[in-house]
Amino acid sequence: MLSYKDITKYFGSSLLDKAFQSFLINTFSDLTEYNILESNHIISEDKGIELGFTNNEAVYDDDDRVVFESGNPIFSHFIVYPKSMNLIDSFPFDIDFMDTRTEITRKAGSPTQTKEGHNF
């Protein structure tokens, strides 16, 4: 099992970085391929996690689905789902998927910055 710190230590790493590649290979058996035309994530459905990348150097035409320069994808964020509890044994501030928004604010404190979003 991993803690969230085991994953966040790779923030800022290039997808092609050897240590990060080793972590991916040793942790996930079903990762999707990185394809900027499809999304900025690689996904492990088995583990319930999406690893997201920022790729400001890529040059591509989304309409014609042509990549002119692949750029350098940098690991910048991840999204976890309840299924990921099989992989990650602890989250910051002792939060878990059963916590309400109010409970998360109580545990983690008030956010310093928020973005307007849509509730569906």
Contact map, one row per residue, 1 for C-alpha under 8 A:
111000000000000000000000000000000000000000000000000000000000000000000000000000000000011110000000000000000000000000000000
111111100000000000000000000000000000000000000000000000000000000000000000000000000000001111000000000000000000000000000000
111111100000000000000000000000000000000000000000000000000000000000000000000000000000000111100000000000000000000000000000
011111110000000000000000000000000000000000000000000000000000000000000000000000000000000111110000000000000000000000000000
011111111000000000000000000000000000000000000000000000000000000000000000000000000000000000000000000000000000000000000000
011111111100000000000000000000000000000000000000000000000000000000000000000000000000000000000000000000000000000000000000
011111111110000000000000000000000000000000000000000000000000000000000000000000000000000000000000000000000000000000000000
000111111110000000000000000000000000000000000000000000000000000000000000000000000000000000000000000000000000000000000000
000011111110000000000000000000000000000000000000000000000000000000000000000000000000000000000000000000000000000000000000
000001111111100000010000000000000000000000000000000000000000000000000000001000000000000000000000000000000000000000000000
000000111111100000000000000000000000000000000000000000000000000000000000011110000000000000000000000000000000000000000000
000000000111110000000000000000000000000000000000000000000000000000000000011100000000000000000000000000000000000000000000
000000000111111010010000000000000000000000000000000000000000000000000000011000000000000000000000000000000000000000000000
000000000001111110010000000000000000000000000000000000000000000000000001111000000000000000000000000000000000000000000000
000000000000111110011000000000000000000000000000000000000000000000000001111000000000000000000000000000000000000000000000
000000000000011111011000000000000000000000000000000000000000000000000000000000000000000000000000000000000000000000000000
000000000000111111111000000000000000000000000000000000000000000000000000000000000000000000000000000000000000000000000000
000000000000000111111100000000000000000000000000000000000000000000000000000000000000000000000000000000000000000000000000
000000000000000011111110000000000000000000000000000000000000000000000000000000000000000000000000000000000000000000000000
000000000100111111111111000000000000000000000000000000000000000000000000000000000000000000000000000000000000000000000000
000000000000001111111111100000000000000000000000000000000000000000000000000000000000000000000000000000000000000000000000
000000000000000001111111110000000000000000000000000000000000000000000000000000000000000000000000000000000000000000000000
000000000000000000111111111000000000000000000000000000000000000000000000000000000000000000000000000000000000000000000000
000000000000000000011111111100000000000000000000000000000000000000000000000000000000000000000000000000000000000000000000
000000000000000000001111111110000000000000000000000000000000000000000000000000000000000000000000000000000000000000000000
000000000000000000000111111110000000000000000000000000000000000000000000000000000000000000000000000000000000000000000000
000000000000000000000011111110000000000000000000000000000000000000000000000000000000000000000000000000000000000000000000
000000000000000000000001111111100000000000010010000000000000000000000000000000000000000000000000000000000000000000000000
000000000000000000000000111111100000000000010000000000000000000000000000000000000000000000000000000000000000000000000000
000000000000000000000000000111110000000000111100000000000000000000000000000000000000000000000000000000000000000000000000
000000000000000000000000000111111000000001111000000000000000000000000000000000000000000000000000000000000000000000000000
000000000000000000000000000001111100000001110000000000000000000000000000000000000000000000000000000000000000000000000000
000000000000000000000000000000111110000001000000000000000000000000000000000000000000000000000000000000000000000000000000
000000000000000000000000000000011111001111000000000000000000000000000000000000000000000000000000000000000000000000000000
000000000000000000000000000000001111111100000000000000000000000000000000000000000000000000000000000000000000000000000000
000000000000000000000000000000000111111100000000000000000000000000000000000000000000000000000000000000000000000000000000
000000000000000000000000000000000011111000000000000000000001010011100000000000000000000000000000000000000000000000000000
000000000000000000000000000000000011111100000000000000000000000000000000000000000000000000000000000000000000000000000000
000000000000000000000000000000000111111111000000000000000000000000000000000000000000000000000000000000000000000000000000
000000000000000000000000000000000111011111000000000111100000000000000000000000000000000000000000000000000000000000000000
000000000000000000000000000000000100001111100000011110000000000000000000000000000000000000000000000000000000000000000000
000000000000000000000000000000111100001111110000011100000000000000000000000000000000000000000000000000000000000000000000
000000000000000000000000000001110000000011111001111000000000000000000000000000000000000000000000000000000000000000000000
000000000000000000000000000111110000000001111111110000000000000000000000000000000000000000000000000000000000000000000000
000000000000000000000000000001100000000000111111100000000000000000000000000000000000000000000000000000000000000000000000
000000000000000000000000000001000000000000011111000000000000000000000000000000000010000000000000000000000000000000000000
000000000000000000000000000100000000000000011111100000000000000000000000000000000011011000000000000000000000000000000000
000000000000000000000000000000000000000000111111110000000000000000000000000000011111000000000000000000000000000000000000
000000000000000000000000000000000000000000111011111000000000000000000000000001111001000000000000000000000000000000000000
000000000000000000000000000000000000000011110001111100000000000000000000000001110000000000000000000000000000000000000000
000000000000000000000000000000000000000011100000111110000000000000000000001011100000000000000000000000000000000000000000
000000000000000000000000000000000000000111000000011111000000000000000000001111100000000000000000000000000000000000000000
000000000000000000000000000000000000000110000000001111100000000000000000111110000000000000000000000000000000000000000000
000000000000000000000000000000000000000100000000000111110000000000000000111100000000000000000000000000000000000000000000
000000000000000000000000000000000000000100000000000011111100000000000011110000000000000000000000000000000000000000000000
000000000000000000000000000000000000000000000000000001111100000000000011100000000000000000000000000000000000000000000000
000000000000000000000000000000000000000000000000000000111110000000001111000000000000000000000000000000000000000000000000
000000000000000000000000000000000000000000000000000000111111000000111111000000000000000000000000000000000000000000000000
000000000000000000000000000000000000000000000000000000001111100000111110000000000000000000000000000000000000000000000000
000000000000000000000000000000000000100000000000000000000111110011111100000000000000000000000000000000000000000000000000
000000000000000000000000000000000000000000000000000000000011111111110000000000000000000000000000000000000000000000000000
000000000000000000000000000000000000100000000000000000000001111111000000000000000000000000000000000000000000000000000000
000000000000000000000000000000000000000000000000000000000000111111000000000000000000000000000000000000000000000000000000
000000000000000000000000000000000000000000000000000000000000111111000000000000000000000000000000000000000000000000000000
000000000000000000000000000000000000100000000000000000000001111111100000000000000000000000000000000000000000000000000000
000000000000000000000000000000000000100000000000000000000001111111110000000000000000000000000000000000000000000000000000
000000000000000000000000000000000000100000000000000000000111100011111100000000000000000000000000000000000000000000000000
000000000000000000000000000000000000000000000000000000000111100001111100000000000000000000000000000000000000000000000000
000000000000000000000000000000000000000000000000000000001111000000111110000000000000000000000000000000000000000000000000
000000000000000000000000000000000000000000000000000000001111000000111111000000000000000000000000000000000000000000000000
000000000000000000000000000000000000000000000000000000111110000000001111100000000000000000000000000000000000000000000000
000000000000011000000000000000000000000000000000000000111100000000000111110000000000000000000000000000000000000000000000
000000000000011000000000000000000000000000000000000011110000000000000011111000000000000000000000000000000000000000000000
000000000011111000000000000000000000000000000000000011100000000000000001111100000000000000000000000000000000000000000000
000000000111111000000000000000000000000000000000001111000000000000000000111110000000000000000000000000000000000000000000
000000000011000000000000000000000000000000000000000111000000000000000000011111000000000000000000000000000000000000000000
000000000010000000000000000000000000000000000000001110000000000000000000001111100000000000000000000000000000000000000000
000000000000000000000000000000000000000000000000111100000000000000000000000111110000000000000000000000000000000000000000
000000000000000000000000000000000000000000000000111100000000000000000000000011111000000000000000000000000000000000000000
000000000000000000000000000000000000000000000001110000000000000000000000000001111111000000000000000000000000000000000000
000000000000000000000000000000000000000000000001100000000000000000000000000000111111100000000000000000000000000000000000
000000000000000000000000000000000000000000000001000000000000000000000000000000011111100000000000100000000000000000000000
000000000000000000000000000000000000000000000111000000000000000000000000000000011111110000000000000000000000000000000000
000000000000000000000000000000000000000000000011100000000000000000000000000000011111111100000000000000000000000000000000
000000000000000000000000000000000000000000000000000000000000000000000000000000001111111110000000000000000000000000000000
100000000000000000000000000000000000000000000010000000000000000000000000000000000011111110000000000000000000000000000000
110000000000000000000000000000000000000000000010000000000000000000000000000000000001111110000000000000000000000000000000
111100000000000000000000000000000000000000000000000000000000000000000000000000000001111111100000000000000000000000000000
111100000000000000000000000000000000000000000000000000000000000000000000000000000000111111100000000000000000000000000000
011100000000000000000000000000000000000000000000000000000000000000000000000000000000000111110100000000000000000000000000
001100000000000000000000000000000000000000000000000000000000000000000000000000000000000111111111000000000000000000000000
000100000000000000000000000000000000000000000000000000000000000000000000000000000000000001111110000000000000000000000000
000000000000000000000000000000000000000000000000000000000000000000000000000000000000000000111110000000000011000000000000
000000000000000000000000000000000000000000000000000000000000000000000000000000000000000001111111000000000010000000000000
000000000000000000000000000000000000000000000000000000000000000000000000000000000000000000111111101000010010000000000000
000000000000000000000000000000000000000000000000000000000000000000000000000000000000000000100111111000000000000000000000
000000000000000000000000000000000000000000000000000000000000000000000000000000000100000000000011111000000000000000000000
000000000000000000000000000000000000000000000000000000000000000000000000000000000000000000000001111100000000000000000000
000000000000000000000000000000000000000000000000000000000000000000000000000000000000000000000011111111110000000000000000
000000000000000000000000000000000000000000000000000000000000000000000000000000000000000000000000011111110000000000000000
000000000000000000000000000000000000000000000000000000000000000000000000000000000000000000000000001111111000000000000000
000000000000000000000000000000000000000000000000000000000000000000000000000000000000000000000000001111111100000000000000
000000000000000000000000000000000000000000000000000000000000000000000000000000000000000000000000001111111110000000000000
000000000000000000000000000000000000000000000000000000000000000000000000000000000000000000000010001111111111100000000000
000000000000000000000000000000000000000000000000000000000000000000000000000000000000000000000000000011111111111000000000
000000000000000000000000000000000000000000000000000000000000000000000000000000000000000000000000000001111111110000000000
000000000000000000000000000000000000000000000000000000000000000000000000000000000000000000001110000000111111100000000000
000000000000000000000000000000000000000000000000000000000000000000000000000000000000000000001000000000011111110000000000
000000000000000000000000000000000000000000000000000000000000000000000000000000000000000000000000000000011111111000000000
000000000000000000000000000000000000000000000000000000000000000000000000000000000000000000000000000000001101111100000000
000000000000000000000000000000000000000000000000000000000000000000000000000000000000000000000000000000001000111111000000
000000000000000000000000000000000000000000000000000000000000000000000000000000000000000000000000000000000000011111000000
000000000000000000000000000000000000000000000000000000000000000000000000000000000000000000000000000000000000001111100000
000000000000000000000000000000000000000000000000000000000000000000000000000000000000000000000000000000000000001111110000
000000000000000000000000000000000000000000000000000000000000000000000000000000000000000000000000000000000000000011111000
000000000000000000000000000000000000000000000000000000000000000000000000000000000000000000000000000000000000000001111100
000000000000000000000000000000000000000000000000000000000000000000000000000000000000000000000000000000000000000000111110
000000000000000000000000000000000000000000000000000000000000000000000000000000000000000000000000000000000000000000011111
000000000000000000000000000000000000000000000000000000000000000000000000000000000000000000000000000000000000000000001111
000000000000000000000000000000000000000000000000000000000000000000000000000000000000000000000000000000000000000000000111
